[in-house]
Amino acid sequence: MPNYDFDLLVIGAGSGGVRAARTAAGRGVKVAIIEDRYWGGTCVNVGCVPKKLYSYASHFAEDFKDAAGYGWTVSEPEFHWPTLRDNQRNEILRLNGVYNRLLEGSGVQRIEGRGVIVSAHEVQVGEQIYSAERLLIATGSWPYIPDFPGSELCLSSNEVFNLPEFPKRFLVYGGGYIATEFASIFKGLGAETTQVYRGDKILRGFDEEVRGFVQEEMQQHGVNFFLGREILRIDKHLNALAVTLSDGRTLEVDAVLCATGRRGNVENLGLDNVGIKPNSLGEISIDANFCTQVPSIYALGDVTGGPQLTPVALAEAMTLVHNLYSEEENRVMDYSNIATAVFCHPNIGTVGVSEEEARKVYKNIRVYTTCFKPMRNTLSGNPSRCLMKLVVDAASDKVVGCHVVGPDAGELVQGIGIAVKAGLTKADFDATIGIHPTSAEELVTLRSVTRT
């Protein structure tokens, strides 16, 4: 047997890479992990965690306003961007330390620097070359900014959390969940916010009814939409940016966030040295066991083009380590019925198939919907509404999709995700006694079919 430095060498210390390294080390495997930028990955540093903190912050303006209807006298609130920014930054630094301690405590060797694959069993970091029986690529994804005149003036989601000054006029380019979340966040924090998207409706890939409902609610909250348009150019004018759209209109703003997708983070990774060729989106092809075309090199997480979700990367890591280092029967990663949330305002929580997908898969379906003003908004006069929706396969009576739009939708749908994953039926939902008074009880009291 060759004498390698390590049994497993992981490139990328994001959620998937760290989980794989720690879990393998816990099984007695000699592991090292390489990272050149973000210990903890996108999620901890410039993704899920700071985004959720900013989402919390952006809700307070509405909360202060709502309080008046409940008898509270609140002086005119004032938002201070540096406090939020710096507190968020300190929390991320704390989490970086937690990740480092977890790795060190599990016996994983940390290697700082950019890892470049030089052979099927070797990775170079600076002047040092490390060898391993197996290599694991877990480098995640990176924001993609399209090329147009002035595109270099755009921010990506990597920079938007730590701006030196708060942009009073904020433009978001894109229509996916990241773009929609940041449009909601900056509007909630007090910016005049515009979202520009080439499609006719935001959130492509989500349930159509959900898409339309969220767009209407965001417009009601003051987000300006310019749909069916693209950015042609951006010009710097004194202390502002002039954004020219494809319809000839020019918008003057203080900052432009380009949230037009993410691509595999494979630049300068050395894939050419081993004959691995990512696709045009930078995604690495793998088999069901996460193995690339090179038998000793594996990949998981965002860099493979699957669902770009932290819990998915964690599950993939545990599945891979089990299959590589356990004598038990191999596990197969199950990507069906993955619950997820979008932290726009209002929040979205969803699990299972959309109504449109269900009509393609099942011969007959039943759709149950309800739309109402949450009890919390009655005394406050807040016009915001909730949407709840169940999609049922008529033949089996199984609930195959659940979609919720409203406060804490992600918290609510996590529990419903268990029910959908378990294959529970509409009759099971109907037999469940609701918790009253809550918005969530609507999901077990829906009786009338909206449409078939």
Secondary structure as the mmCIF struct_conf table of DSSP 4:
data_model
#
loop_
_struct_conf.conf_type_id
_struct_conf.id
_struct_conf.beg_label_comp_id
_struct_conf.beg_label_asym_id
_struct_conf.beg_label_seq_id
_struct_conf.end_label_comp_id
_struct_conf.end_label_asym_id
_struct_conf.end_label_seq_id
BEND BEND1 ASP A 5 ASP A 5
STRN STRN1 PHE A 6 ILE A 11
BEND BEND2 GLY A 14 GLY A 14
HELX_RH_AL_P HELX_RH_AL_P1 SER A 15 GLY A 26
TURN_TY1_P TURN_TY1_P1 ARG A 27 GLY A 28
STRN STRN2 VAL A 31 GLU A 35
BEND BEND3 ASP A 36 ARG A 37
TURN_TY1_P TURN_TY1_P2 TRP A 39 GLY A 40
HELX_RH_AL_P HELX_RH_AL_P2 GLY A 41 VAL A 46
BEND BEND4 GLY A 47 GLY A 47
HELX_RH_AL_P HELX_RH_AL_P3 CYS A 48 ALA A 67
HELX_RH_3T_P HELX_RH_3T_P1 ALA A 68 TYR A 70
TURN_TY1_P TURN_TY1_P3 GLY A 71 GLY A 71
HELX_RH_AL_P HELX_RH_AL_P4 TRP A 81 GLY A 105
TURN_TY1_P TURN_TY1_P4 SER A 106 GLY A 107
HELX_LH_PP_P HELX_LH_PP_P1 VAL A 108 VAL A 108
STRN STRN3 GLN A 109 GLU A 112
BEND BEND5 GLY A 113 GLY A 113
STRN STRN4 GLY A 115 SER A 119
TURN_TY1_P TURN_TY1_P5 ALA A 120 HIS A 121
STRN STRN5 GLU A 122 VAL A 125
TURN_TY1_P TURN_TY1_P6 GLY A 126 GLU A 127
STRN STRN6 GLN A 128 ILE A 137
STRN STRN7 SER A 141 PRO A 143
TURN_TY1_P TURN_TY1_P7 PRO A 149 GLY A 150
HELX_RH_3T_P HELX_RH_3T_P2 SER A 151 LEU A 153
STRN STRN8 LEU A 155 LEU A 155
TURN_TY1_P TURN_TY1_P8 SER A 157 GLU A 159
HELX_RH_3T_P HELX_RH_3T_P3 VAL A 160 ASN A 162
BEND BEND6 PRO A 164 GLU A 165
BEND BEND7 LYS A 168 LYS A 168
STRN STRN9 ARG A 169 TYR A 173
BEND BEND8 GLY A 176 GLY A 176
HELX_RH_AL_P HELX_RH_AL_P5 TYR A 177 GLY A 188
TURN_TY1_P TURN_TY1_P9 LEU A 189 GLY A 190
STRN STRN10 GLU A 192 TYR A 197
BEND BEND9 ARG A 198 LEU A 203
TURN_TY1_P TURN_TY1_P10 ARG A 204 GLY A 205
BEND BEND10 PHE A 206 PHE A 206
HELX_RH_AL_P HELX_RH_AL_P6 GLU A 208 GLN A 220
TURN_TY1_P TURN_TY1_P11 HIS A 221 GLY A 222
STRN STRN11 ASN A 224 LEU A 227
BEND BEND11 GLY A 228 GLY A 228
STRN STRN12 ILE A 231 HIS A 237
TURN_TY1_P TURN_TY1_P12 LEU A 238 ASN A 239
STRN STRN13 ALA A 240 LEU A 245
TURN_TY1_P TURN_TY1_P13 SER A 246 ASP A 247
BEND BEND12 GLY A 248 GLY A 248
STRN STRN14 THR A 250 VAL A 253
BEND BEND13 ASP A 254 ASP A 254
STRN STRN15 ALA A 255 CYS A 258
STRN STRN16 ARG A 262 GLY A 264
TURN_TY1_P TURN_TY1_P14 GLU A 267 ASN A 268
BEND BEND14 LEU A 269 LEU A 269
HELX_RH_3T_P HELX_RH_3T_P4 LEU A 271 VAL A 274
TURN_TY1_P TURN_TY1_P15 GLY A 275 GLY A 275
TURN_TY1_P TURN_TY1_P16 SER A 280 LEU A 281
BEND BEND15 GLY A 282 GLY A 282
HELX_LH_PP_P HELX_LH_PP_P2 GLU A 283 SER A 285
TURN_TY1_P TURN_TY1_P17 ALA A 288 ASN A 289
BEND BEND16 PHE A 290 PHE A 290
STRN STRN17 CYS A 291 CYS A 291
BEND BEND17 GLN A 293 VAL A 294
TURN_TY1_P TURN_TY1_P18 PRO A 295 SER A 296
STRN STRN18 ILE A 297 ALA A 299
HELX_RH_3T_P HELX_RH_3T_P5 GLY A 301 THR A 304
TURN_TY1_P TURN_TY1_P19 GLY A 305 GLY A 305
BEND BEND18 GLY A 306 GLY A 306
HELX_RH_AL_P HELX_RH_AL_P7 THR A 310 TYR A 325
BEND BEND19 GLU A 327 GLU A 328
HELX_LH_PP_P HELX_LH_PP_P3 GLU A 329 ARG A 331
TURN_TY1_P TURN_TY1_P20 SER A 336 ASN A 337
STRN STRN19 THR A 340 VAL A 342
BEND BEND20 CYS A 344 PRO A 346
STRN STRN20 ILE A 348 GLY A 352
HELX_RH_AL_P HELX_RH_AL_P8 GLU A 355 VAL A 361
BEND BEND21 LYS A 363 ASN A 364
STRN STRN21 ILE A 365 PHE A 372
TURN_TY1_P TURN_TY1_P21 MET A 375 MET A 375
HELX_RH_AL_P HELX_RH_AL_P9 ARG A 376 SER A 380
STRN STRN22 CYS A 386 ASP A 393
TURN_TY1_P TURN_TY1_P22 ALA A 394 SER A 396
STRN STRN23 LYS A 398 LYS A 398
STRN STRN24 VAL A 399 VAL A 405
BEND BEND22 GLY A 406 GLY A 406
TURN_TY1_P TURN_TY1_P23 PRO A 407 ASP A 408
HELX_RH_AL_P HELX_RH_AL_P10 ALA A 409 LYS A 421
TURN_TY1_P TURN_TY1_P24 ALA A 422 GLY A 423
STRN STRN25 THR A 425 THR A 425
HELX_RH_AL_P HELX_RH_AL_P11 LYS A 426 ASP A 430
TURN_TY1_P TURN_TY1_P25 ALA A 431 ALA A 431
BEND BEND23 THR A 432 THR A 432
HELX_LH_PP_P HELX_LH_PP_P4 ILE A 433 ILE A 435
BEND BEND24 HIS A 436 PRO A 437
BEND BEND25 SER A 439 SER A 439
HELX_RH_3T_P HELX_RH_3T_P6 ALA A 440 VAL A 444
TURN_TY1_P TURN_TY1_P26 THR A 445 THR A 445
BEND BEND26 SER A 448 SER A 448
STRN STRN26 ARG A 451 ARG A 451
#
